[in-house]
């Protein structure tokens, strides 16, 4: 999921674990902020975009990009 809003990104990324625990499930949906997605599209390194700071790991997205 991609959001242009910094507060939305913070809430969707940060509250996902709590929301999942309310329903005894795992969501594990990577949330990207729009500038992160644009940076990836331009070929920038994930560390330069702060992806390591996302609470839900975007590794599944990065793996798909690496194989293409």
Buried (B, 14 or more C-beta within 10 A) or exposed (E): EEBEEEEEBBEBBEEBEEEBEEEEEEEEEBBBBEBBBEBBEEEBEBEEBEBEEBEBEBEEBBEEEEEE
